[in-house]
Amino acid sequence: MNKKIIEKLNLIFLGIENRFNENQNFFVEINVLFKDGLKTFNGKAVLNDNNTLSFRYLGFTKNMSLKAFLDFIKDEALKYNSLEMEYVERGSKMIVNANNRSAIVKTEELKEEIKEKETDPETSSLLNRNYYIKANKATHLLKILGIIGEDGKVKNDMIRKYNQIDRYIELLDKDFDKLENIETPINIIDIGCGKSYLSFALNYYLTEVRKIKANFIGIDISKDVIETSKAMQKDLGYRNMDFIVSDIKDFEATRSFDIVISLHACDTATDIALAFGVYNKSSIIVAVPCCHREMLNTYSYEPFKEIMKHGLLKKRLADTLTDGLRALLLEANGYDVSVIEYISPLETPKNLMIKASKTNEINKISEKSARDLIKAFDIYPSFKVYLDEYKYKNQ
């Protein structure tokens, strides 16, 4: 190729450098193809852990910065008649075509096709629904999560887990429309993340299906589950995720979080997560509570004395009061709240999901109702305790 075309390539490569600097967490690979007559020469570059590129070309592997790589490609292009290069990110790619007459670049979205009545051929027999995480599209993700076997089909003993994951995405899907006015990438924190299956699925859906760029932090006090999450993250190549061993009470946030997630956090750990989200004015808070021990041991109410002498009824009432107060306190702090069944109660009785969306309008009625209930049942819920602590600590 002639030097005029190389000058045009230089301008295109400056744009690629800027894109890489802005979206490095979503970078996948660069593929190059040089042509000289009937001869072709392929190369591929992937990202190393130290943020340099590992470039395999002509039987050798070279480690270099992106700038050095692009300079190498320009020098190498002088030897050939044409260049085809794909700069691939999660969900999109830039395609560069250059020859002795022109150098052009175009961007393509790697689209996840979603049709109103489409069913996944590998999963249509599992449940009569249109899957959000499609087995024939998200094969690598579902293999890493253990949902799909080597034959590319959903394992029989993982059908329920697959449906739970997909139902989770379905319940949150419309909430993502509210993030359109938020500057991307959006920041998401998963508190008590465990092995992070649902966050991995959410990451895939947001970035590769909805085309919403997002950064994730997963926090858990268990070193083992964090190491497991890190291993899966590496296998998936999800560099926009970070996992930290920490108690949320000790976590020092260095950024704001648009979405706070807490799934099956035990007892008052859910309250800490809710307080964290409210204090940080997060746009969306999602919690699937687990056990409810705190109120069971502390509340009393004379009119219900004869009912609460039955331990099972006292426990069920404690569960309802705990999550009811959580919803009221969220409303009192400027959130629109819905309490829904996440999955069938036949699968687990811990199937309640609390979803809260920021409105900035304090609900005085909910505020008074929460205050009256706290007084009537002689309790002081941990959600309020932790929220007060956050406010006091950061005054």
C-alpha positions in Angstrom: 0.0 0.0 0.0 1.2 3.5 -0.7 2.0 6.2 1.9 -1.1 8.2 1.2 -3.2 5.3 2.4 -1.0 4.8 5.4 -1.7 8.5 6.3 -5.4 7.8 6.2 -4.9 4.7 8.3 -3.1 6.8 10.8 -6.2 8.9 11.4 -8.4 5.8 11.7 -5.9 4.3 14.2 -6.0 7.5 16.3 -9.8 6.9 16.6 -9.2 3.3 17.6 -6.7 4.4 20.3 -9.3 6.8 21.8 -11.9 4.0 21.7 -9.6 1.6 23.5 -8.7 4.1 26.2 -12.4 4.8 26.8 -13.7 1.2 26.5 -10.8 -1.0 27.5 -12.9 -3.1 29.8 -15.1 -4.2 26.9 -12.2 -5.0 24.5 -12.2 -8.6 23.1 -9.6 -8.9 20.3 -8.1 -7.5 17.1 -8.0 -9.6 14.0 -5.8 -8.6 11.0 -5.6 -10.0 7.5 -2.9 -8.9 5.0 -3.3 -9.8 1.4 -0.7 -9.9 -1.4 -2.1 -11.4 -4.5 -3.4 -14.8 -3.6 -1.4 -15.0 -0.5 -2.9 -14.1 2.9 -1.3 -13.5 6.3 -3.4 -13.6 9.5 -2.7 -12.1 12.9 -4.6 -11.9 16.2 -4.1 -9.7 19.2 -5.7 -10.2 22.7 -5.2 -8.3 25.9 -2.8 -9.4 28.6 -3.4 -9.0 32.3 -0.9 -6.0 32.3 -3.1 -4.2 29.6 -0.6 -4.9 26.8 -1.5 -6.8 23.7 -0.3 -10.3 22.9 -0.1 -10.4 19.1 0.2 -13.7 17.3 1.6 -13.3 13.7 3.6 -15.3 11.3 4.2 -18.0 13.9 5.5 -15.6 16.6 3.9 -13.9 19.6 4.9 -10.3 20.4 3.8 -8.3 23.5 3.3 -4.6 22.9 1.2 -1.6 23.7 -1.8 -0.8 21.5 0.1 2.2 20.0 3.1 0.0 19.2 0.8 -2.6 17.7 -0.9 -0.1 15.5 2.4 1.4 14.4 3.5 -2.1 13.5 0.4 -2.7 11.5 1.0 0.5 9.5 4.6 -0.5 8.8 3.6 -4.0 7.8 0.8 -2.7 5.5 3.4 -1.0 3.3 4.4 -4.6 2.2 1.0 -5.7 1.1 -1.8 -4.9 -1.3 -4.6 -4.7 1.2 -5.5 -4.9 4.9 -8.6 -6.1 6.7 -8.7 -5.4 10.4 -11.5 -6.1 13.0 -11.4 -4.3 16.3 -13.8 -6.3 18.4 -15.5 -5.2 21.6 -18.3 -7.0 23.5 -21.4 -6.3 21.4 -19.7 -4.4 18.6 -16.8 -4.3 16.2 -15.0 -1.8 14.0 -14.0 -3.0 10.6 -11.1 -1.3 8.7 -10.6 -2.0 5.0 -7.6 -0.5 3.2 -6.0 -1.0 -0.2 -4.1 1.2 -2.7 -7.2 3.2 -3.5 -8.9 3.8 -0.2 -9.0 3.3 3.6 -12.5 3.1 5.2 -13.8 2.2 8.6 -17.3 1.1 9.7 -18.9 0.0 12.9 -21.2 -3.0 13.3 -23.2 -4.1 16.3 -23.0 -7.7 17.1 -26.8 -8.0 17.5 -28.7 -10.3 19.7 -31.8 -10.9 17.6 -35.0 -10.7 19.7 -38.3 -11.4 18.0 -41.7 -11.1 19.7 -42.6 -14.8 19.3 -39.1 -16.3 19.0 -38.2 -19.4 21.0 -34.8 -20.8 21.5 -34.5 -24.1 19.6 -32.4 -25.6 22.4 -34.7 -24.5 25.2 -38.2 -24.3 23.7 -39.1 -27.5 25.5 -38.1 -26.2 28.9 -40.6 -23.5 29.3 -43.1 -21.8 26.9 -41.4 -18.4 27.0 -39.1 -16.1 25.0 -35.8 -16.4 26.8 -33.8 -13.2 27.5 -30.6 -15.2 27.9 -30.7 -17.5 24.9 -28.8 -20.7 25.0 -27.8 -20.6 21.4 -26.5 -17.0 21.8 -25.0 -17.0 25.3 -23.4 -20.5 25.0 -20.1 -19.6 26.5 -21.6 -17.7 29.5 -24.0 -20.6 30.2 -21.2 -23.2 30.0 -19.1 -21.3 32.5 -22.2 -21.1 34.8 -22.6 -24.8 34.4 -26.1 -24.5 32.8 -25.0 -25.9 29.4 -23.1 -29.1 28.8 -20.4 -29.8 26.2 -23.2 -30.8 23.8 -24.5 -27.2 23.8 -27.8 -28.1 25.5 -29.2 -27.1 28.8 -28.5 -29.8 31.4 -31.6 -31.5 32.8 -30.7 -30.9 36.4 -30.0 -27.2 35.6 -33.3 -26.3 33.9 -34.6 -24.8 37.1 -31.5 -22.7 37.6 -31.6 -21.5 34.0 -35.2 -20.4 34.4 -34.4 -18.6 37.7 -31.6 -16.7 36.0 -33.7 -15.7 33.0 -36.7 -14.7 35.2 -34.3 -12.4 37.1 -33.3 -10.7 33.9 -37.0 -10.4 32.8 -38.0 -8.7 36.1 -35.3 -6.1 35.8 -35.5 -5.5 32.0 -37.9 -2.6 32.0 -36.1 -0.9 34.9 -33.1 -0.5 32.6 -35.1 1.9 30.4 -34.9 4.3 33.4 -31.1 4.4 33.0 -31.2 6.1 29.6 -30.4 9.5 31.1 -27.5 8.2 33.2 -24.0 8.7 31.8 -22.6 5.3 30.8 -20.9 3.2 31.8 -23.3 2.7 34.7 -21.9 1.4 38.0 -23.4 -1.7 39.7 -22.6 -3.2 43.0 -23.6 -6.7 44.1 -23.5 -6.9 47.9 -23.0 -10.4 49.2 -22.4 -11.5 45.7 -21.5 -15.2 46.3 -20.6 -16.9 43.1 -22.2 -14.0 41.2 -24.1 -16.1 38.7 -26.9 -13.5 38.3 -24.4 -10.6 38.0 -22.6 -12.5 35.2 -25.9 -13.0 33.4 -26.9 -9.4 34.0 -23.5 -8.2 32.7 -24.0 -10.2 29.5 -27.6 -9.0 29.0 -26.8 -5.3 29.6 -23.7 -5.0 27.5 -24.3 -7.5 24.7 -28.0 -7.5 24.3 -29.2 -4.0 25.6 -25.9 -2.4 24.5 -25.7 -0.5 27.9 -22.1 -0.3 29.1 -21.7 -1.1 32.8 -19.1 -1.7 35.4 -19.7 -4.2 38.2 -18.2 -4.7 41.7 -19.0 -7.8 43.7 -18.5 -7.9 47.4 -18.6 -10.8 49.8 -16.9 -11.7 53.1 -16.1 -15.2 51.8 -12.6 -15.4 50.2 -13.5 -18.7 48.6 -16.6 -17.5 46.7 -14.7 -14.3 45.6 -11.9 -16.5 44.2 -14.5 -18.6 42.4 -16.1 -15.4 40.9 -12.7 -14.2 39.8 -11.9 -17.5 38.0 -15.2 -17.3 36.1 -14.6 -13.7 35.3 -11.3 -14.5 33.8 -12.8 -17.4 31.7 -15.5 -15.1 30.5 -13.1 -12.2 29.8 -15.4 -9.8 31.7 -12.8 -7.1 32.5 -15.6 -4.7 33.5 -16.1 -6.7 36.7 -14.1 -6.5 40.0 -14.5 -8.8 43.0 -13.5 -7.8 46.5 -13.4 -9.7 49.8 -15.0 -7.3 52.3 -17.9 -6.7 54.7 -20.1 -4.0 53.2 -19.9 -2.1 56.5 -16.1 -1.8 55.9 -16.3 -1.0 52.2 -15.2 2.5 51.3 -16.9 3.5 48.0 -14.8 5.6 45.7 -17.6 6.1 43.1 -21.4 6.4 43.1 -23.4 3.3 42.2 -26.4 3.5 39.9 -27.7 0.0 40.8 -27.4 -1.8 44.1 -28.1 -5.6 44.2 -28.4 -7.8 47.2 -29.6 -11.4 46.6 -30.2 -13.9 49.4 -28.1 -11.9 52.0 -28.8 -13.4 55.4 -30.8 -11.6 58.0 -29.7 -7.9 58.5 -27.1 -8.1 55.7 -30.1 -7.2 53.4 -30.7 -4.1 55.6 -27.1 -3.0 55.2 -27.4 -3.2 51.4 -30.6 -1.3 51.4 -29.1 1.4 53.6 -26.0 1.6 51.4 -28.2 2.1 48.3 -30.4 4.7 49.9 -27.5 6.7 51.3 -25.7 6.6 48.0 -28.9 7.7 46.2 -28.8 4.8 43.8 -31.3 4.9 41.0 -32.3 1.2 41.4 -32.1 -1.1 44.4 -32.9 -4.8 44.1 -33.0 -7.1 47.1 -34.1 -10.8 47.4 -34.1 -11.2 51.2 -33.1 -14.5 52.9 -33.7 -15.3 56.5 -35.4 -12.8 58.9 -34.1 -13.6 62.4 -33.8 -10.1 63.8 -37.5 -9.1 64.2 -38.6 -12.6 65.2 -36.6 -12.2 68.4 -37.4 -8.6 69.2 -40.9 -7.6 68.3 -44.1 -7.8 70.4 -47.7 -6.6 69.9 -50.3 -7.2 72.6 -53.4 -7.5 70.3 -51.6 -10.3 68.5 -50.5 -12.1 71.7 -52.8 -15.1 71.2 -51.8 -15.5 67.6 -48.1 -15.1 68.2 -48.1 -17.9 70.8 -47.9 -20.2 67.8 -44.2 -20.1 66.7 -44.9 -20.7 63.0 -47.4 -17.8 62.8 -45.1 -15.5 64.7 -42.3 -16.3 62.3 -44.4 -15.7 59.2 -45.7 -12.4 60.6 -42.1 -11.4 61.4 -41.1 -12.1 57.8 -44.0 -10.0 56.5 -43.3 -7.1 59.0 -39.6 -7.1 58.2 -40.0 -6.8 54.4 -43.1 -4.5 54.8 -41.1 -2.1 56.9 -38.2 -2.2 54.4 -40.6 -1.2 51.6 -42.1 1.6 53.7 -38.7 3.0 54.7 -37.6 2.9 51.0 -40.7 4.9 50.1 -40.1 7.3 52.9 -36.6 7.9 51.5 -37.9 8.8 48.0 -38.3 5.4 46.2 -41.1 3.9 44.2 -41.2 0.3 45.5 -42.7 -3.0 44.3 -42.7 -6.3 46.2 -43.1 -9.3 43.9 -42.6 -13.0 43.7 -39.3 -13.7 42.1 -39.8 -17.4 41.4 -42.5 -20.0 42.3 -42.9 -20.7 46.0 -42.8 -24.3 45.1 -39.1 -23.9 44.4 -38.2 -21.9 47.6 -40.3 -20.0 50.2 -37.6 -17.3 50.0 -39.0 -16.0 46.7 -39.8 -12.4 47.4 -38.1 -9.5 45.5 -38.0 -5.9 46.6 -37.4 -3.5 43.7 -37.0 0.2 44.4 -36.6 3.1 41.9 -35.4 6.5 42.9 -38.1 9.3 42.5 -36.6 12.0 44.8 -40.1 12.5 46.2 -40.3 11.8 49.9 -43.5 9.8 50.8 -44.8 11.4 54.0 -47.6 8.8 54.3 -45.1 5.9 54.2 -42.8 7.8 56.6 -45.6 8.1 59.2 -46.8 4.5 58.7 -43.2 3.2 59.3 -42.9 5.4 62.4 -46.2 4.2 63.8 -45.4 0.5 63.1 -42.0 0.8 64.8 -43.6 2.3 67.8 -46.5 -0.2 67.9 -44.3 -3.3 67.6 -41.6 -1.9 69.9 -38.8 -2.4 67.4 -36.1 -0.5 65.7 -35.3 -2.1 62.3 -31.8 -2.6 61.2 -32.4 -0.8 57.9 -33.1 2.4 59.8 -30.2 1.7 62.2 -27.7 1.3 59.3 -29.0 4.2 57.4 -28.6 6.5 60.5 -25.1 5.1 60.9 -24.2 6.0 57.3 -25.6 9.5 57.7 -23.8 10.0 61.0 -20.5 8.6 59.9 -20.3 10.7 56.8 -21.5 14.0 58.2 
